[in-house]
Each structure stands twice: as structure tokens, then as C-alpha cells.
Amino acid sequence: MSEPADTPAREARRDRGAGAADLATSPYRADRDRIVASPFFARLGGVTQVVSVSGSGLLHNRLTHSLKVAQVARAIAERLAADADLVPLLDKLGGCDPDVVEAAALAHDLGHPPFGHLGEQVLDRIARHRFALPDGFEGNAQSFRIITTTDTRGPRAAGLDLTAAVRAAVLKYPWARLAGAPPHPSALPDPPRGAAEPKDAPGTGSSKFSVYVTELDDHAGARLPFAGRIPDWQQTVEASVMDNADDIAYAIHDLEDFHRIGVLQHAPVSAELGQWEADRAGFAALDDAALRSDERRPGRSLEVLRRRLHARDSWMVDDDAFGEAVSRVRAELVDSLLAVPFDGSVDAEQAFGRFSSGWTARLVAGMHVLPDPPTRSGHVLLGRTQWHEVQVLKFVHRRFVLLRPDLALYQRGQARLLTKLVEALDQWLDDRFEADRLPRRLNDLVELAHAEYSALAADHPETLIGATGEGPAGRSGVLALARGRAVIDFVASLTDTQAASLLEALSGRTAQPWSDTFVL
């Protein structure tokens, strides 16, 4: 079996020990520095994590989230690489370099659009229904497009010219929405996490994916060094580390945010977890219809989670471990951290520090490596105990933050803003009298996408066929796809504030002709 293309550099890193290489001898550190220097990375400071950064300055944004994911990812990788018993297995699977996972963690959210996951959903709907783009929009695929195509800070002025190892480690879901070499992972008997089609949108392809059809060649090049080591649909070890670090940071730090600003309240969370603990046998005896008939009553949503885990992750879920996780989260999050309202005092900040560092260390220590994992998992995964704890922490975040009606009200306004902005830019592109006055960046993106889709239409027309079974009709169809992708690329590269300011200008609601909030 041939060795991966960058094996010599990776072996040299290991010979010196983790963290010993400098920029001259570690291409992965050079990758990391290119990512950090990218304007796409800098803009993450103005992109929503859960709620807009224009509110409290205390909240995480995509930049601070990415930095914390990188911190956790490196800690996991260093712990695994220091285990002499694991090194032969890690090498066999393709390696686990701390610099690679840190670079991938820093890059993993580059493609997130304004207003976070809400913006992602809006742009996907518009991309598929307004512009007929077969693979729509997906934040992970947009991140890969940025590092391979639309950023211009690499030596070749096309992407960042990163190593195959780092590009592969960014591929959290290493497949396209619809296209790719058969069999598509969605066809597996038990599809990988994210590969299955959404139940409410059959025929639209995988619900999560990390590559558009325009970057299929880049995807193949990134995965080539790992051929024969891991299945085509499986994350690399380094991608698996990054994915777990993302989950850990999300589970811990977002909860801290919303306790800090008073959104996450002790009473409802305590009632939910406490009621389920007090009558877990009674909840388990309810049939699904009875359970969902009044899901807002304390304890019932947690029981729904337990059943969902059994349905989707039977390979891992264990009722005793689930119950123990509920008890630990109740004791350490609810009855300790949330029991005292945050008041900005030294004691309150220290309580945050103890909770965050303690849980992070606990979860990192629980990571281990499987040589032959189930399809629902990567090679690197949490221990059974810690896995259940993360599921309960994420449940608290979703149930008591993301599903709040006041957040939904706020997000509906953001969805309308993004929709109107895309429509306004599309109309501008359609105005032939304004062709010479288009934003330069938008014009460049149209030309780039037109070249991409023209090549695909000539060489791989099957990749441009959407769920309807129809592809672009001739040159005009290719141009329409290119314009749609360019508008989506342009809007996705804005911060929250830039998106709002640009719509204000396009709507004639500002008297200022020049602004430093965006560059046209």
C-alpha cells in the first residue's frame, strides 16, 4: 500500500514529539497560520453563535467558539499522540497530529453565514428553490469551498493551498449532498451521522455534507492519502478529533453564555431533570402518543430524548448510563452553577471557570480510539459515560435556549433580512444597465462560479442534476447556476452587521454613500 503524500513530514513531527516542530519543518503550522490570517477567519468575530453578537458583548461568537474548539481539539490530539499503545493504530489509520487538528478546528466554521445556523437554513432554502442549486448551501461545505477555492491568500491565489491532511480533517461529513462515487453513504444500511436524507424533505440528499459538486476534485485529492486506510465515507482520525472537540465546546460554553445573561434559568431545567429522575419508570411506561400529547410538562422532553437515542444510537445508548448522566448534570450544572444567578462577581466567574475547566478535562480524558467503529461514529469517540453526559448537556441547550419562543421571534426577523438581501442582490445582477457598477467581489464570484459550472456541464453533467431530475439547460442555465452560487457565496461571507447594513443601503434607508462596514 502506498504511503500518504505527506507522510515524511508527519513522521518527522512524531520523531520530535508533539509541539516540537517550527514553521520551517511543519507544513501544518503554516496551514494554521494561513487560516488565522484569512479575512474569512477574522469575520467570525461578527457572526452569530446562537444569538446575534450585536447584543451582549459577553456572548460567544463564531470566532471565540472556533478558538475554544481548537484548544480542546489540540488537547485531545496531544493526549492520544502521547499514548504509546495508541501510536501504531493511529499511524495505521493515517495519523493524529496536534497541528493538523488545531488547524482544522480553526477552519471548521469559516463557512458559517450571518446569523449562524438560522442563516444556514435560510440560504439553503433559497439556494435550492430560488437558484436551483442541486447541493444548496451547507456551512461545512462552504468552509471547504473557502479553504480550497474562494479565499485568495494561498500561494496560488485559489483557496489557502493547505495540505491534504488539514483539508481532510476539515471534512466532518466527507461526502457531497447528492453526487459522488457510488455508493453514496446515505445508501448504507445504517448511514453515518448526517448522511441520511431529512425526513421532511425526501429526495433532497444528505442533511449534512462537507463538499459541493464544485469542489469534488479537491475532496478527492484531500482523501487520496487515506485511501485503503479508512472507508471513503469515514472521517479521518483528525477530523474525528475536531468533531468531538466541536461537540464538547458547544455543550459547555453555550450553556455558560446563556446562564451569564439570565436566559438559562434554574427552575425549569431543575424541574425537567428532577421530575424525570423521580419517575423514570413512569415515563418509560408511557406510549409515544401519550408522551408527546403534553411534551411541555416537566420530564417528558427528556424521556423523548432517551427514546430518540435508542432509535438512532442503539450501539452506544445505555439506560443506566443515561440516568447517571442526568444525575451528574443536575448536580453540577443545575444545582451548582445555575442555582446562583450570575452577578458578575469574582465568585460567579470562578464558578464558571471551575465548571468549564472541570467538564472539559473530564470529557477530554474520556476520549478513546476504535480500530473499527460503527458507522454512526468516527474512530475517536467519547467513553460511554461521557457520551451520555454530552447528550444531556446538549439537550438542556436545545430545550431551554434554542426552542424559546422569544428566540424564534428574533430569528424570524433575521430570516426575512437575509431573504430580502439575497433578492436585492439577485435583482442587481439582473439589471443590465448596472452591470458595470456591480460590487467587484460579487462580479469576481460570478466569473469564478461560471467557469466551475461550465466545466462541470461539459465533463460531469450528472453532478448538476438536482432532486427534480433536471439539470441546467444550456449556457443560460449554467449562467443562472453561477449567479446563484455567487450571490450565496457573497452573502455567506458577510458578518451579521454587514448583512444588515448592506440591506439598509440597497433599500435606500441610509443617506451615507460610503461605509466601512463592507467593501464592494
RAVENPE-V754810 format. One record per residue. RES is the residue in three letters. SS is DSSP state (A for helix, B for strand, O for the rest). Layout:
((RES | SS) (RES | SS))
This chain:
((MET | O) (SER | O) (GLU | O) (PRO | O) (ALA | O) (ASP | O) (THR | A) (PRO | A) (ALA | A) (ARG | A) (GLU | A) (ALA | A) (ARG | A) (ARG | A) (ASP | A) (ARG | A) (GLY | O) (ALA | O) (GLY | O) (ALA | O) (ALA | O) (ASP | O) (LEU | O) (ALA | O) (THR | O) (SER | O) (PRO | A) (TYR | A) (ARG | A) (ALA | A) (ASP | A) (ARG | A) (ASP | A) (ARG | A) (ILE | A) (VAL | A) (ALA | A) (SER | O) (PRO | A) (PHE | A) (PHE | A) (ALA | A) (ARG | A) (LEU | A) (GLY | A) (GLY | A) (VAL | O) (THR | B) (GLN | O) (VAL | O) (VAL | O) (SER | O) (VAL | O) (SER | O) (GLY | O) (SER | O) (GLY | O) (LEU | O) (LEU | O) (HIS | O) (ASN | B) (ARG | A) (LEU | A) (THR | A) (HIS | A) (SER | A) (LEU | A) (LYS | A) (VAL | A) (ALA | A) (GLN | A) (VAL | A) (ALA | A) (ARG | A) (ALA | A) (ILE | A) (ALA | A) (GLU | A) (ARG | A) (LEU | A) (ALA | A) (ALA | O) (ASP | O) (ALA | A) (ASP | A) (LEU | A) (VAL | A) (PRO | A) (LEU | A) (LEU | A) (ASP | A) (LYS | A) (LEU | A) (GLY | O) (GLY | O) (CYS | O) (ASP | O) (PRO | A) (ASP | A) (VAL | A) (VAL | A) (GLU | A) (ALA | A) (ALA | A) (ALA | A) (LEU | A) (ALA | A) (HIS | O) (ASP | O) (LEU | O) (GLY | O) (HIS | O) (PRO | O) (PRO | O) (PHE | O) (GLY | A) (HIS | A) (LEU | A) (GLY | A) (GLU | A) (GLN | A) (VAL | A) (LEU | A) (ASP | A) (ARG | A) (ILE | A) (ALA | A) (ARG | A) (HIS | A) (ARG | O) (PHE | O) (ALA | O) (LEU | O) (PRO | O) (ASP | O) (GLY | O) (PHE | O) (GLU | O) (GLY | A) (ASN | A) (ALA | A) (GLN | A) (SER | A) (PHE | A) (ARG | A) (ILE | A) (ILE | A) (THR | A) (THR | A) (THR | A) (ASP | O) (THR | O) (ARG | O) (GLY | O) (PRO | O) (ARG | O) (ALA | O) (ALA | O) (GLY | O) (LEU | O) (ASP | O) (LEU | O) (THR | O) (ALA | A) (ALA | A) (VAL | A) (ARG | A) (ALA | A) (ALA | A) (VAL | A) (LEU | O) (LYS | O) (TYR | O) (PRO | O) (TRP | O) (ALA | B) (ARG | O) (LEU | O) (ALA | O) (GLY | O) (ALA | O) (PRO | O) (PRO | O) (HIS | O) (PRO | A) (SER | A) (ALA | A) (LEU | O) (PRO | O) (ASP | O) (PRO | O) (PRO | O) (ARG | O) (GLY | O) (ALA | O) (ALA | O) (GLU | B) (PRO | O) (LYS | O) (ASP | O) (ALA | O) (PRO | O) (GLY | O) (THR | O) (GLY | O) (SER | B) (SER | O) (LYS | O) (PHE | O) (SER | O) (VAL | B) (TYR | O) (VAL | A) (THR | A) (GLU | A) (LEU | A) (ASP | A) (ASP | A) (HIS | A) (ALA | A) (GLY | A) (ALA | A) (ARG | A) (LEU | A) (PRO | O) (PHE | O) (ALA | O) (GLY | O) (ARG | O) (ILE | O) (PRO | O) (ASP | O) (TRP | O) (GLN | O) (GLN | O) (THR | O) (VAL | A) (GLU | A) (ALA | A) (SER | A) (VAL | A) (MET | A) (ASP | A) (ASN | A) (ALA | A) (ASP | A) (ASP | A) (ILE | A) (ALA | A) (TYR | A) (ALA | A) (ILE | A) (HIS | A) (ASP | A) (LEU | A) (GLU | A) (ASP | A) (PHE | A) (HIS | A) (ARG | A) (ILE | O) (GLY | O) (VAL | O) (LEU | O) (GLN | O) (HIS | A) (ALA | A) (PRO | A) (VAL | A) (SER | A) (ALA | A) (GLU | A) (LEU | A) (GLY | A) (GLN | A) (TRP | A) (GLU | A) (ALA | A) (ASP | O) (ARG | A) (ALA | A) (GLY | A) (PHE | A) (ALA | A) (ALA | A) (LEU | O) (ASP | O) (ASP | A) (ALA | A) (ALA | A) (LEU | A) (ARG | A) (SER | A) (ASP | O) (GLU | O) (ARG | O) (ARG | O) (PRO | O) (GLY | O) (ARG | A) (SER | A) (LEU | A) (GLU | A) (VAL | A) (LEU | A) (ARG | A) (ARG | A) (ARG | A) (LEU | A) (HIS | A) (ALA | A) (ARG | A) (ASP | O) (SER | O) (TRP | O) (MET | O) (VAL | O) (ASP | O) (ASP | A) (ASP | A) (ALA | A) (PHE | A) (GLY | A) (GLU | A) (ALA | A) (VAL | A) (SER | A) (ARG | A) (VAL | A) (ARG | A) (ALA | A) (GLU | A) (LEU | A) (VAL | A) (ASP | A) (SER | A) (LEU | A) (LEU | O) (ALA | O) (VAL | O) (PRO | O) (PHE | O) (ASP | O) (GLY | O) (SER | O) (VAL | A) (ASP | A) (ALA | A) (GLU | A) (GLN | A) (ALA | A) (PHE | A) (GLY | A) (ARG | A) (PHE | A) (SER | A) (SER | A) (GLY | A) (TRP | A) (THR | A) (ALA | A) (ARG | A) (LEU | A) (VAL | A) (ALA | A) (GLY | O) (MET | B) (HIS | B) (VAL | B) (LEU | O) (PRO | O) (ASP | O) (PRO | O) (PRO | O) (THR | O) (ARG | O) (SER | O) (GLY | O) (HIS | O) (VAL | B) (LEU | B) (LEU | B) (GLY | O) (ARG | A) (THR | A) (GLN | A) (TRP | A) (HIS | A) (GLU | A) (VAL | A) (GLN | A) (VAL | A) (LEU | A) (LYS | A) (PHE | A) (VAL | A) (HIS | A) (ARG | A) (ARG | A) (PHE | A) (VAL | A) (LEU | A) (LEU | O) (ARG | O) (PRO | A) (ASP | A) (LEU | A) (ALA | A) (LEU | A) (TYR | A) (GLN | A) (ARG | A) (GLY | A) (GLN | A) (ALA | A) (ARG | A) (LEU | A) (LEU | A) (THR | A) (LYS | A) (LEU | A) (VAL | A) (GLU | A) (ALA | A) (LEU | A) (ASP | A) (GLN | A) (TRP | A) (LEU | A) (ASP | O) (ASP | O) (ARG | A) (PHE | A) (GLU | A) (ALA | A) (ASP | A) (ARG | A) (LEU | O) (PRO | O) (ARG | A) (ARG | A) (LEU | A) (ASN | A) (ASP | A) (LEU | A) (VAL | A) (GLU | A) (LEU | A) (ALA | A) (HIS | A) (ALA | A) (GLU | A) (TYR | A) (SER | A) (ALA | A) (LEU | A) (ALA | A) (ALA | A) (ASP | A) (HIS | O) (PRO | A) (GLU | A) (THR | A) (LEU | A) (ILE | O) (GLY | O) (ALA | O) (THR | O) (GLY | O) (GLU | O) (GLY | O) (PRO | O) (ALA | O) (GLY | A) (ARG | A) (SER | A) (GLY | A) (VAL | A) (LEU | A) (ALA | A) (LEU | A) (ALA | A) (ARG | A) (GLY | A) (ARG | A) (ALA | A) (VAL | A) (ILE | A) (ASP | A) (PHE | A) (VAL | A) (ALA | A) (SER | O) (LEU | O) (THR | O) (ASP | A) (THR | A) (GLN | A) (ALA | A) (ALA | A) (SER | A) (LEU | A) (LEU | A) (GLU | A) (ALA | A) (LEU | A) (SER | O) (GLY | O) (ARG | O) (THR | O) (ALA | O) (GLN | O) (PRO | O) (TRP | O) (SER | O) (ASP | O) (THR | O) (PHE | O) (VAL | O) (LEU | O))
